[in-house]
Amino acid sequence: MKVLKGIRWTVNNAASEFGTTARTLAGQLKEKGILPGRDGKFSTAQICEAIYDDAEKQRIRSMSEQADHRALQNAESRGELLPVDDMAERMNRPLRAMQKRICGEVELLPEVRDELLLDLKDLYASIFDPKAPTRPGAIKALKSVSGKG
């Protein structure tokens, strides 16, 4: 009985057969640390591992993105989301008014005024730029005052 030998592929031959470019396939092989045999070629299993593993990850990523998009659309249709520009417009006026009142209050001690202005700055940053650094405990303190903490 004749023993079948597995097919061995060069990057160019495999790329042509599997419908990709040699550059893309070489990058996929390298990224996964898949090395050729002593003959400088790859097995079919190695080629498939490089190509289809990426395809599966891309499929899962695409499905996840579609689900996220659908969830945002649903939340928007339920009125659970507020456009950032609307939020900025709604919050900017009251925050600026509080700032003016704090600055204009003559009976406040300077250190109290400074602390209130820093709290206001942290609140402003937490609304408009959630990744902005704030003083430790500032937002927690603001939430506890507003009843949300």
C-alpha positions as CSV (number, residue, x, y, z in Angstrom):
1,M,0.0,0.0,0.0
2,K,1.2,3.4,-0.9
3,V,1.8,6.0,1.9
4,L,0.4,9.4,1.1
5,K,2.6,12.4,1.8
6,G,1.0,15.6,3.0
7,I,1.0,18.6,0.7
8,R,3.7,21.1,1.4
9,W,3.2,24.7,0.5
10,T,5.4,27.7,-0.3
11,V,3.9,31.0,0.9
12,N,3.2,32.0,-2.7
13,N,1.5,28.8,-3.7
14,A,-0.6,28.7,-0.5
15,A,-1.6,32.4,-0.9
16,S,-2.7,31.7,-4.4
17,E,-4.7,28.6,-3.5
18,F,-6.3,30.1,-0.4
19,G,-7.2,33.5,-2.0
20,T,-5.0,35.8,-0.1
21,T,-1.7,37.6,-0.8
22,A,1.7,36.2,0.0
23,R,2.4,39.3,2.1
24,T,-0.8,38.8,4.2
25,L,-0.2,35.1,4.6
26,A,3.5,35.6,5.5
27,G,2.4,38.1,8.2
28,Q,-0.2,35.8,9.6
29,L,2.3,32.9,9.8
30,K,4.9,35.2,11.5
31,E,2.3,36.7,13.9
32,K,1.4,33.2,15.1
33,G,5.0,32.0,15.3
34,I,4.4,29.3,12.7
35,L,7.8,28.3,11.1
36,P,8.4,26.4,7.9
37,G,9.8,22.9,7.9
38,R,13.3,22.0,6.9
39,D,12.2,22.1,3.3
40,G,11.2,25.8,3.7
41,K,7.5,24.9,3.2
42,F,4.4,24.7,5.4
43,S,1.9,22.0,5.9
44,T,-1.8,22.5,5.0
45,A,-2.6,22.4,8.7
46,Q,-0.2,25.3,9.4
47,I,-1.6,27.4,6.5
48,C,-5.1,26.8,7.7
49,E,-4.2,27.7,11.3
50,A,-2.7,31.0,10.1
51,I,-5.6,31.9,7.8
52,Y,-8.7,30.6,9.5
53,D,-7.8,31.5,13.1
54,D,-7.7,35.1,12.0
55,A,-11.0,34.7,10.0
56,E,-12.7,33.3,13.1
57,K,-11.5,36.2,15.3
58,Q,-12.6,38.7,12.7
59,R,-16.0,37.1,12.5
60,I,-16.4,37.2,16.2
61,R,-15.2,40.8,16.4
62,S,-17.6,41.8,13.6
63,M,-20.5,40.1,15.4
64,S,-19.6,41.9,18.6
65,E,-19.5,45.2,16.9
66,Q,-22.9,44.5,15.3
67,A,-24.3,43.6,18.7
68,D,-22.9,46.8,20.3
69,H,-24.3,48.9,17.4
70,R,-27.7,47.3,17.8
71,A,-27.6,47.8,21.6
72,L,-26.8,51.5,21.1
73,Q,-29.7,51.9,18.6
74,N,-32.1,50.2,21.0
75,A,-31.0,52.4,23.9
76,E,-31.3,55.5,21.7
77,S,-34.8,54.5,20.6
78,R,-35.8,54.0,24.3
79,G,-34.6,57.5,25.0
80,E,-31.8,56.2,27.3
81,L,-29.0,58.1,25.6
82,L,-28.5,61.8,25.4
83,P,-26.3,63.3,22.6
84,V,-23.1,64.7,24.0
85,D,-23.7,68.1,22.4
86,D,-27.1,68.3,24.1
87,M,-25.6,67.3,27.4
88,A,-22.9,69.9,27.0
89,E,-25.4,72.6,26.2
90,R,-27.7,71.6,29.2
91,M,-24.9,71.4,31.7
92,N,-22.7,74.3,30.6
93,R,-25.0,77.1,31.7
94,P,-25.7,75.9,35.2
95,L,-22.0,75.0,35.8
96,R,-20.9,78.5,34.6
97,A,-23.5,80.1,36.8
98,M,-22.3,78.2,39.8
99,Q,-18.7,79.3,39.0
100,K,-19.8,83.0,38.9
101,R,-21.7,82.7,42.1
102,I,-18.7,81.1,43.9
103,C,-16.3,83.7,42.5
104,G,-18.6,86.5,43.5
105,E,-19.3,85.4,47.0
106,V,-17.4,87.8,49.3
107,E,-18.1,85.9,52.5
108,L,-16.3,82.8,51.4
109,L,-12.8,82.2,52.7
110,P,-10.3,82.0,49.8
111,E,-9.4,78.4,50.6
112,V,-13.1,77.4,50.6
113,R,-13.6,79.3,47.3
114,D,-10.6,77.5,45.8
115,E,-11.9,74.1,47.0
116,L,-15.4,74.7,45.6
117,L,-13.9,75.8,42.2
118,L,-11.8,72.7,42.1
119,D,-14.8,70.5,42.9
120,L,-16.7,72.3,40.1
121,K,-13.8,71.7,37.7
122,D,-13.8,68.0,38.6
123,L,-17.5,67.8,38.1
124,Y,-17.2,69.5,34.7
125,A,-14.3,67.2,33.7
126,S,-16.3,64.1,34.8
127,I,-19.2,65.1,32.6
128,F,-17.4,66.2,29.5
129,D,-14.3,64.1,29.7
130,P,-14.7,61.0,31.9
131,K,-11.0,60.1,31.3
132,A,-9.8,63.4,32.6
133,P,-7.8,63.1,35.9
134,T,-9.6,64.4,39.0
135,R,-8.5,64.8,42.6
136,P,-8.9,61.6,44.6
137,G,-12.3,61.4,46.2
138,A,-13.7,64.5,44.4
139,I,-16.2,62.7,42.3
140,K,-17.2,60.3,45.1
141,A,-17.8,63.3,47.3
142,L,-19.9,65.0,44.6
143,K,-22.0,61.9,44.1
144,S,-22.6,61.6,47.9
145,V,-23.8,65.2,48.0
146,S,-26.1,64.6,45.0
147,G,-27.5,61.4,46.5
148,K,-26.0,59.1,43.8
149,G,-23.1,57.8,45.8
